Each structure stands twice: as C-alpha cells, then as structure tokens.
C-alpha cells in the first residue's frame, strides 16, 4: 500500500495525503478512490516529486520501502539546508511533544 508515504506526507504538509485543506469526508473518500493526491501550492517542485513518488497510485512508480524514500528526503534536506543537529532535534521534540528528554 501507500503506507510508506503517508506519515512523511502528513509531516511535511500538515494534513493527510488525500484530505486537502478543509475537505469533507466525502471529498476525501472520492480523492482516495480516484487516486487524486492534493499537493499544496507551498510545496516546491522537488518536494512535490518526492511526495508523488511516495504516494503514487501505480505501485511501479511508488517508493517500495522507507529506505528507498529516505534517500531523496535526505538529499532534499541537505540541498535546502534543512538539517538539524541531535541537540536541535531534541529541543524540537521537547517543544512539539512536550517531552522531557
């Protein structure tokens, strides 16, 4: 299935893959059945390509494993300066998840 791409998509975009921003339940079901992926306009072209590969309706065009998806995501992060130190990751997790690490 498309499970490999669902969590990364939601993490990057902020809503589920076929939901769209403010979509009704009926619209979500129709989008899933029609394999209509809603990519928000704020995603740049390289990230759109990655997300399309993560959630492609045709299994031959989809990343098969998390490891296969990780390569393009790591390259994207390095090319766009989105890398974090372990301390920054820890701080972010504490602030977002209200964790004490």
Biotite code that builds the C-alpha atoms (Angstrom):
import biotite.structure as struc

atoms = struc.array([
    struc.Atom([0.000, 0.000, 0.000], chain_id="A", res_id=1, res_name="UNK", atom_name="CA", element="C"),
    struc.Atom([0.873, 3.638, 0.266], chain_id="A", res_id=2, res_name="UNK", atom_name="CA", element="C"),
    struc.Atom([1.780, 3.388, 3.947], chain_id="A", res_id=3, res_name="UNK", atom_name="CA", element="C"),
    struc.Atom([5.436, 4.303, 3.425], chain_id="A", res_id=4, res_name="UNK", atom_name="CA", element="C"),
    struc.Atom([4.498, 7.787, 2.210], chain_id="A", res_id=5, res_name="UNK", atom_name="CA", element="C"),
    struc.Atom([1.551, 8.641, 4.442], chain_id="A", res_id=6, res_name="UNK", atom_name="CA", element="C"),
    struc.Atom([3.434, 9.792, 7.553], chain_id="A", res_id=7, res_name="UNK", atom_name="CA", element="C"),
    struc.Atom([6.121, 11.775, 5.694], chain_id="A", res_id=8, res_name="UNK", atom_name="CA", element="C"),
    struc.Atom([3.420, 13.494, 3.643], chain_id="A", res_id=9, res_name="UNK", atom_name="CA", element="C"),
    struc.Atom([1.419, 14.483, 6.708], chain_id="A", res_id=10, res_name="UNK", atom_name="CA", element="C"),
    struc.Atom([4.584, 15.629, 8.489], chain_id="A", res_id=11, res_name="UNK", atom_name="CA", element="C"),
    struc.Atom([5.638, 17.864, 5.591], chain_id="A", res_id=12, res_name="UNK", atom_name="CA", element="C"),
    struc.Atom([2.217, 19.164, 4.578], chain_id="A", res_id=13, res_name="UNK", atom_name="CA", element="C"),
    struc.Atom([0.260, 19.260, 7.829], chain_id="A", res_id=14, res_name="UNK", atom_name="CA", element="C"),
    struc.Atom([-2.779, 17.262, 6.694], chain_id="A", res_id=15, res_name="UNK", atom_name="CA", element="C"),
    struc.Atom([-3.369, 13.757, 5.390], chain_id="A", res_id=16, res_name="UNK", atom_name="CA", element="C"),
    struc.Atom([-2.486, 12.910, 1.806], chain_id="A", res_id=17, res_name="UNK", atom_name="CA", element="C"),
    struc.Atom([-5.928, 12.814, 0.273], chain_id="A", res_id=18, res_name="UNK", atom_name="CA", element="C"),
    struc.Atom([-7.633, 15.193, 2.674], chain_id="A", res_id=19, res_name="UNK", atom_name="CA", element="C"),
    struc.Atom([-6.867, 18.557, 1.182], chain_id="A", res_id=20, res_name="UNK", atom_name="CA", element="C"),
    struc.Atom([-7.127, 21.604, 3.378], chain_id="A", res_id=21, res_name="UNK", atom_name="CA", element="C"),
    struc.Atom([-10.669, 21.645, 4.810], chain_id="A", res_id=22, res_name="UNK", atom_name="CA", element="C"),
    struc.Atom([-12.040, 18.809, 2.646], chain_id="A", res_id=23, res_name="UNK", atom_name="CA", element="C"),
    struc.Atom([-15.207, 16.970, 3.721], chain_id="A", res_id=24, res_name="UNK", atom_name="CA", element="C"),
    struc.Atom([-15.189, 13.220, 4.439], chain_id="A", res_id=25, res_name="UNK", atom_name="CA", element="C"),
    struc.Atom([-16.943, 12.617, 1.115], chain_id="A", res_id=26, res_name="UNK", atom_name="CA", element="C"),
    struc.Atom([-14.276, 14.592, -0.753], chain_id="A", res_id=27, res_name="UNK", atom_name="CA", element="C"),
    struc.Atom([-11.509, 12.608, 0.970], chain_id="A", res_id=28, res_name="UNK", atom_name="CA", element="C"),
    struc.Atom([-13.106, 9.262, 0.047], chain_id="A", res_id=29, res_name="UNK", atom_name="CA", element="C"),
    struc.Atom([-13.580, 10.420, -3.555], chain_id="A", res_id=30, res_name="UNK", atom_name="CA", element="C"),
    struc.Atom([-9.938, 11.566, -3.703], chain_id="A", res_id=31, res_name="UNK", atom_name="CA", element="C"),
    struc.Atom([-8.679, 8.210, -2.369], chain_id="A", res_id=32, res_name="UNK", atom_name="CA", element="C"),
    struc.Atom([-10.836, 6.231, -4.805], chain_id="A", res_id=33, res_name="UNK", atom_name="CA", element="C"),
    struc.Atom([-9.766, 8.416, -7.701], chain_id="A", res_id=34, res_name="UNK", atom_name="CA", element="C"),
    struc.Atom([-6.121, 8.442, -6.555], chain_id="A", res_id=35, res_name="UNK", atom_name="CA", element="C"),
    struc.Atom([-6.309, 12.263, -6.513], chain_id="A", res_id=36, res_name="UNK", atom_name="CA", element="C"),
    struc.Atom([-3.382, 13.492, -4.462], chain_id="A", res_id=37, res_name="UNK", atom_name="CA", element="C"),
    struc.Atom([-3.810, 17.065, -3.232], chain_id="A", res_id=38, res_name="UNK", atom_name="CA", element="C"),
    struc.Atom([-0.400, 18.738, -3.231], chain_id="A", res_id=39, res_name="UNK", atom_name="CA", element="C"),
    struc.Atom([-0.489, 22.197, -1.668], chain_id="A", res_id=40, res_name="UNK", atom_name="CA", element="C"),
    struc.Atom([0.922, 25.120, -3.633], chain_id="A", res_id=41, res_name="UNK", atom_name="CA", element="C"),
    struc.Atom([3.535, 25.863, -0.938], chain_id="A", res_id=42, res_name="UNK", atom_name="CA", element="C"),
    struc.Atom([5.494, 22.677, -1.746], chain_id="A", res_id=43, res_name="UNK", atom_name="CA", element="C"),
    struc.Atom([8.385, 23.372, -4.078], chain_id="A", res_id=44, res_name="UNK", atom_name="CA", element="C"),
    struc.Atom([8.814, 21.226, -7.202], chain_id="A", res_id=45, res_name="UNK", atom_name="CA", element="C"),
    struc.Atom([11.479, 18.867, -5.769], chain_id="A", res_id=46, res_name="UNK", atom_name="CA", element="C"),
    struc.Atom([9.316, 18.075, -2.720], chain_id="A", res_id=47, res_name="UNK", atom_name="CA", element="C"),
    struc.Atom([6.256, 17.582, -4.943], chain_id="A", res_id=48, res_name="UNK", atom_name="CA", element="C"),
    struc.Atom([8.207, 14.983, -6.940], chain_id="A", res_id=49, res_name="UNK", atom_name="CA", element="C"),
    struc.Atom([9.198, 13.173, -3.728], chain_id="A", res_id=50, res_name="UNK", atom_name="CA", element="C"),
    struc.Atom([5.636, 13.194, -2.368], chain_id="A", res_id=51, res_name="UNK", atom_name="CA", element="C"),
    struc.Atom([4.231, 11.967, -5.688], chain_id="A", res_id=52, res_name="UNK", atom_name="CA", element="C"),
    struc.Atom([6.734, 9.103, -5.584], chain_id="A", res_id=53, res_name="UNK", atom_name="CA", element="C"),
    struc.Atom([5.760, 8.310, -2.012], chain_id="A", res_id=54, res_name="UNK", atom_name="CA", element="C"),
    struc.Atom([2.036, 8.131, -2.756], chain_id="A", res_id=55, res_name="UNK", atom_name="CA", element="C"),
    struc.Atom([1.786, 7.191, -6.437], chain_id="A", res_id=56, res_name="UNK", atom_name="CA", element="C"),
    struc.Atom([-1.327, 5.201, -7.278], chain_id="A", res_id=57, res_name="UNK", atom_name="CA", element="C"),
    struc.Atom([0.665, 2.874, -9.543], chain_id="A", res_id=58, res_name="UNK", atom_name="CA", element="C"),
    struc.Atom([2.864, 0.646, -7.363], chain_id="A", res_id=59, res_name="UNK", atom_name="CA", element="C"),
    struc.Atom([5.558, 0.618, -10.068], chain_id="A", res_id=60, res_name="UNK", atom_name="CA", element="C"),
    struc.Atom([6.020, 4.385, -9.592], chain_id="A", res_id=61, res_name="UNK", atom_name="CA", element="C"),
    struc.Atom([5.953, 4.333, -5.789], chain_id="A", res_id=62, res_name="UNK", atom_name="CA", element="C"),
    struc.Atom([8.811, 4.067, -3.285], chain_id="A", res_id=63, res_name="UNK", atom_name="CA", element="C"),
    struc.Atom([8.673, 0.486, -2.045], chain_id="A", res_id=64, res_name="UNK", atom_name="CA", element="C"),
    struc.Atom([10.348, 0.946, 1.338], chain_id="A", res_id=65, res_name="UNK", atom_name="CA", element="C"),
    struc.Atom([11.086, 3.666, 3.866], chain_id="A", res_id=66, res_name="UNK", atom_name="CA", element="C"),
    struc.Atom([14.756, 3.294, 2.974], chain_id="A", res_id=67, res_name="UNK", atom_name="CA", element="C"),
    struc.Atom([14.010, 3.954, -0.684], chain_id="A", res_id=68, res_name="UNK", atom_name="CA", element="C"),
    struc.Atom([12.119, 7.113, 0.307], chain_id="A", res_id=69, res_name="UNK", atom_name="CA", element="C"),
    struc.Atom([14.815, 8.216, 2.757], chain_id="A", res_id=70, res_name="UNK", atom_name="CA", element="C"),
    struc.Atom([17.425, 8.828, 0.054], chain_id="A", res_id=71, res_name="UNK", atom_name="CA", element="C"),
    struc.Atom([15.530, 11.598, -1.772], chain_id="A", res_id=72, res_name="UNK", atom_name="CA", element="C"),
    struc.Atom([14.374, 13.108, 1.533], chain_id="A", res_id=73, res_name="UNK", atom_name="CA", element="C"),
    struc.Atom([17.940, 13.263, 2.868], chain_id="A", res_id=74, res_name="UNK", atom_name="CA", element="C"),
    struc.Atom([19.207, 14.775, -0.398], chain_id="A", res_id=75, res_name="UNK", atom_name="CA", element="C"),
    struc.Atom([16.406, 17.352, -0.281], chain_id="A", res_id=76, res_name="UNK", atom_name="CA", element="C"),
    struc.Atom([17.228, 18.246, 3.330], chain_id="A", res_id=77, res_name="UNK", atom_name="CA", element="C"),
    struc.Atom([20.921, 18.655, 2.540], chain_id="A", res_id=78, res_name="UNK", atom_name="CA", element="C"),
    struc.Atom([20.293, 20.686, -0.629], chain_id="A", res_id=79, res_name="UNK", atom_name="CA", element="C"),
    struc.Atom([17.858, 23.040, 1.105], chain_id="A", res_id=80, res_name="UNK", atom_name="CA", element="C"),
    struc.Atom([19.705, 23.380, 4.414], chain_id="A", res_id=81, res_name="UNK", atom_name="CA", element="C"),
    struc.Atom([17.045, 21.598, 6.455], chain_id="A", res_id=82, res_name="UNK", atom_name="CA", element="C"),
    struc.Atom([19.467, 19.614, 8.549], chain_id="A", res_id=83, res_name="UNK", atom_name="CA", element="C"),
    struc.Atom([19.418, 19.643, 12.349], chain_id="A", res_id=84, res_name="UNK", atom_name="CA", element="C"),
    struc.Atom([21.927, 18.675, 15.000], chain_id="A", res_id=85, res_name="UNK", atom_name="CA", element="C"),
    struc.Atom([20.915, 15.994, 17.521], chain_id="A", res_id=86, res_name="UNK", atom_name="CA", element="C"),
    struc.Atom([20.505, 18.755, 20.130], chain_id="A", res_id=87, res_name="UNK", atom_name="CA", element="C"),
    struc.Atom([18.169, 20.688, 17.808], chain_id="A", res_id=88, res_name="UNK", atom_name="CA", element="C"),
    struc.Atom([16.100, 17.542, 17.196], chain_id="A", res_id=89, res_name="UNK", atom_name="CA", element="C"),
    struc.Atom([15.858, 17.007, 20.952], chain_id="A", res_id=90, res_name="UNK", atom_name="CA", element="C"),
    struc.Atom([14.785, 20.626, 21.523], chain_id="A", res_id=91, res_name="UNK", atom_name="CA", element="C"),
    struc.Atom([12.176, 20.388, 18.749], chain_id="A", res_id=92, res_name="UNK", atom_name="CA", element="C"),
    struc.Atom([10.749, 17.149, 20.133], chain_id="A", res_id=93, res_name="UNK", atom_name="CA", element="C"),
    struc.Atom([10.543, 18.673, 23.585], chain_id="A", res_id=94, res_name="UNK", atom_name="CA", element="C"),
    struc.Atom([8.703, 21.741, 22.333], chain_id="A", res_id=95, res_name="UNK", atom_name="CA", element="C"),
    struc.Atom([6.344, 19.942, 19.941], chain_id="A", res_id=96, res_name="UNK", atom_name="CA", element="C"),
    struc.Atom([5.595, 16.860, 22.001], chain_id="A", res_id=97, res_name="UNK", atom_name="CA", element="C"),
    struc.Atom([6.002, 18.419, 25.431], chain_id="A", res_id=98, res_name="UNK", atom_name="CA", element="C"),
    struc.Atom([8.637, 15.816, 26.279], chain_id="A", res_id=99, res_name="UNK", atom_name="CA", element="C"),
    struc.Atom([11.271, 15.941, 28.948], chain_id="A", res_id=100, res_name="UNK", atom_name="CA", element="C"),
    struc.Atom([14.367, 14.279, 27.485], chain_id="A", res_id=101, res_name="UNK", atom_name="CA", element="C"),
])
